[in-house]
Amino acid sequence: MFTRKSIKIFLIVILAIIVFNCINIFLYSRTLVGFRMILSFYFLGSFFFLILNKAVRGFNKSNKFIKIFYFLLFGTFFTTIILSINYFCARNKTNFKTYKIDEISKISNPFLKKDQNLRIFHLRISHRQYKTIVLRTDKNVEILDKTKSLQLKLSEGSLGFEIIRDFSLILK
């Protein structure tokens, strides 16, 4: 059923999916883009695979189980390309925007030093869009919990999605 060659291809595809998803997580955390937009990029890339599957004979000979992972690979690869172009070809001009914090979550981490704190800030960017920012800092816990808003330093990406360059706490 499975040959050595098909197992090697399967493992390479799985490794590529993992690597591209790690890159996507990094780029998504640095970009103000909605999760629905990420899903649409993913499905558009997967749609390209469906077109290639019918056009290229090499894909037609593949096992159906491996075709599922090709489907996933094309989706993650297309998403990585779109987010990478937006991030790495961004403009240098920056502007500042302030966003109100909806919720602050605390994380207990045994690997952190005792004087370090880890907080997750949930921001409302627009009516249906939220952004989560993780902050690992040596600042006092009371200061972090009194924070009402974050000021984001943004630059416009090449595809129109804003890139988060830096952020600062506002205690108002």
ABEGO torsion letter per residue (X at the ends): XBBAAAAAAAAAAAAAAAAAAAAAAAAAAABBBBAAAAAAAAAAAAAAAAAAAAABAAAAABBAAAAAAAAAAAAAAAAAAAAAAAAAABBABBBBBBBBBABBBBBBBAABBAABBBBBBBBBABAABBBBBBBBBABBAAAAAABABBBBBBBBBAAGBBBBABBBBBAX
